[in-house]
Amino acid sequence: MSAGADPLTSVTAVFVRLKLSLLRNGLRQSAGRRAAYVASAVVALLFAALQLIGLIALRGHAHADALVVLLVAVLALGWAVLPLFFPSGDETLDPTRLVMLPLRPRPLVRALLAASLVGIGPLFTLCLAAGSVIAPAHGGAAYAVAAVGAVLVLLVCVALARAVAAANVRLLTSRRGRDLAVLSGLVVAVGAQLVNFGVQRLGSSGLAELAPVSDVLSWVPPASAVGAVRAASEGAYGTALVRLALCAALLAGLLAVWARQLTRLLTAPDGSTLPAGGAARERRSPGRGRLLPAGRTGTVMERSLRYVWRDPKTKAAWVTSLAIGLIVPVFNALQGSGSVYFACFAAGMLGIQMYNQFGQDTSAFWMVAMTISSPRDAYVELRARACALLLITLPYAALVTVLTTALLADWAALPEALGLSLALLGAMLATGAWTSARFPYSIPQDGYKNVAPGQAGLAWISIFGGMVAAALLCAPVIALTVWLSVRAGGDAWTWVVLPVGVAYGAALTVLGLRFAAPQTARRLPEILTAVSKG
């Protein structure tokens, strides 16, 4: 560093260049990663442009200001919550990795804030904020407030995400924190359904219902920046300044909290790595596997159930599937637009857990591979994993189907809906066993990525290809259900779909396991190599 260089500017420039280098080096890792990044960037920017055009087109609408105030509030909430569970993968900017560097918290805050403004997410947010402040703006003063307001919205969103992440970085990197993070699936699932419910309500009643909520949120930053534009358009310049001041005060407060959290992270010892002593020993429950079958089957089932209960990523996947599988049919039934066949969504979401069975073992799969010496051993291994999954999925799929039927008061359709659900579950177990052997991929234990770099294509092929194949395998049961529904007098025979679905699903599961067993026994080295990456 030269003698005349500004140290703050130098640190900020270094971090911005670091962020650009991280993006560039990440794209150099593989052609698939470059293609995925470019595709996601094009889609995000296209969506941002369409949002910007749409919001500008709302100018002059009587309730446009109510919509954009709520939109900015939801945007800020997303920045505060989603980065904790769906980070961009920029792990080298984790502040705990900078402990050994001679950096003070306040210059580090400025540098990290500037680096955080580089990327698709901030650009998308800026487009959305620009459209939100332009929509209610009328007059020169309003446009001046809008320019300041858009910048404040962007800075508040980024600072909010960084402050929340810094405050929880030690928690989220601990085992207890990873266990708590499984609630993210439930939060996202419920939030998505609430947004869907709200959109349907707005479509039927118009934007006028947003006015009371907007009046309150226009005083809550960063939505207050949009409220300031509305106030300036109406000539209430004092109100506009107060609302802008609220947004600026929140930004200053977030930066101060962020700096304090960085001070704690960079100076305090990490207690999560200290030994807990002899008192923190694992408690063993006697007779835990007493109800499970004897031999290899019971051992593998108990191991699979331990993964569900103890492994954070496996638990997160299960909680998300259980939540979404229940929420989608139930919410649609409560809205009056659902169908009993939506209950099949629960079986589909839980059936996904059969895919990539060996990925959750990671490099420890070598111990499993040492016990497999023939297709028969592979068959027993896969069958036990499928049985462990069925212990949860069978009663849950039946419960969701009965609950959906009760909410719709369509008990006559219960047998066919349950039969279709079980047939779909069997098809997904069959295709999941085969894809686990043919397209395995690694699940990194560190960080929040669910796929190792370079294996995203395998994950897409495994999951979505298997889902399509499972739907095609269920075509005979679907055709039977449709035929009985359209046939004269066929309603009296729709109960036949239940035993047919049970038998068909069981047959598909057995055939799928037998077909996947030789593949598993033959490809043990390839599977071990694939699941050990990352």
Buried (B, 14 or more C-beta within 10 A) or exposed (E): EEEEEEEEEBBBBEBBEBBEEBBEEBBEEBEBBEEBBEEEBEEBBEEBEEBBEEBBEBEEEEBBBBBBBBBBBBBBEBBBBBBBBEBBEBEEBBBEEBEEEEBBBBBBBBBBBBBBBBBBBBBBBBBBBBBBBBBBBBEEBBBBBBBBBBBBBBBBBBBBBBBBBBBBBBBBBBEEBBBBBBBBBBBBBBBBBEEBBBEEEBEEEEBEBBBEEBEEBBBBBBBBBBBBBBBBBBEBBEBBBBBBEBBBEBBEBBBEBBBBBBBBBBEEEEEEEEEEEEEEEEEEEEEEBEEBEEEBBBBBBBBBBEBBEEBBBBBBBBBBBBBBBBBBBBBBBEEEEBBBBBBBBBBBBBBBBBBBBBBBBBBEBBEBBEEBEEBEBBBBBBBBBBBBBBBBBBEBBBEBBBBBBEBBEBEEBBBBBBBBBBBBBBBBBBBBBBBBBBBBBBBBEEEBBBBBBBBBBBBBBBBEBBBEBBBEBBEEBBEBBEEBEEEEEBEEEBBBBBEBBBBBBBEBBBBBBBBBBBBBBEBBEEBBBBBBBB
